[in-house]
Amino acid sequence: MRSSSFAILRSLGPGRARSVAELAVAGACDASEVGLAVRDLAGLGIAIRATGDGFRLAAPFDALDVAQVRALGEKAGRAGRE
């Protein structure tokens, strides 16, 4: 998983749509990296919806929810071994 992915996930967390430019700033990356990070997150089972000019979470994600974080970590671990 890219280093920008978690920062982008945190930025999407409050629930409103974010533009690609906002996500690039949050992830300290460029627009193409935002797309790759979103793809990484989707591959881990985090539902992200495209909007007219950016993305939003399809369902809330609480970074402090132990079960969600553990599931994310397990999926990331499996993805890294494939």
C-alpha positions in Angstrom: 0.0 0.0 0.0 1.3 3.5 -0.9 2.3 5.9 1.9 -0.2 8.4 0.6 -3.1 5.9 0.9 -3.8 6.2 4.6 -3.5 10.1 4.5 -6.1 10.1 1.7 -8.3 7.7 3.6 -8.1 10.0 6.6 -9.0 13.0 4.4 -12.0 11.1 3.1 -13.1 10.1 6.6 -15.4 13.1 7.5 -17.8 11.9 4.8 -18.0 14.7 2.3 -16.6 14.5 -1.2 -13.1 15.7 -1.7 -11.6 16.9 -5.0 -8.6 15.2 -6.5 -6.6 18.4 -5.7 -7.6 18.3 -2.0 -6.7 14.6 -1.8 -3.3 15.3 -3.5 -2.5 17.9 -0.8 -3.6 15.6 2.0 -1.5 12.7 0.6 1.4 14.9 -0.3 1.3 13.5 -3.8 0.2 14.3 -7.4 -3.2 13.6 -9.0 -2.1 10.3 -10.6 -0.9 9.0 -7.2 -4.4 9.8 -5.8 -6.0 7.5 -8.3 -3.5 4.8 -7.5 -4.1 5.2 -3.8 -7.8 5.1 -4.2 -7.4 1.8 -6.2 -5.2 0.4 -3.4 -7.9 1.3 -0.8 -10.6 -0.2 -2.9 -8.6 -3.4 -3.3 -8.6 -3.6 0.5 -12.4 -3.5 0.6 -12.9 0.2 1.3 -15.8 1.4 -0.8 -14.9 4.7 -2.4 -17.2 6.4 -4.9 -16.1 8.7 -7.7 -17.9 12.1 -7.8 -17.8 14.7 -10.5 -14.3 15.9 -9.6 -13.1 13.7 -6.8 -14.0 10.9 -4.4 -16.0 10.2 -1.3 -16.4 7.2 1.0 -19.4 5.0 0.3 -19.6 4.2 4.0 -18.0 5.8 7.0 -14.6 4.6 8.0 -13.4 5.2 11.6 -9.6 5.0 11.8 -10.0 4.4 15.6 -12.3 1.4 15.1 -10.1 -1.5 16.0 -12.1 -4.1 14.0 -11.9 -1.9 10.8 -8.2 -1.2 11.3 -7.4 -4.9 12.0 -9.4 -6.0 8.9 -7.6 -3.4 6.8 -4.2 -4.6 8.1 -5.0 -8.2 7.3 -6.1 -7.4 3.8 -3.0 -5.3 3.3 -0.8 -8.1 4.5 -2.4 -10.6 2.1 -2.1 -8.2 -0.8 1.6 -7.7 0.0 2.2 -11.5 -0.2 0.4 -12.0 -3.6 
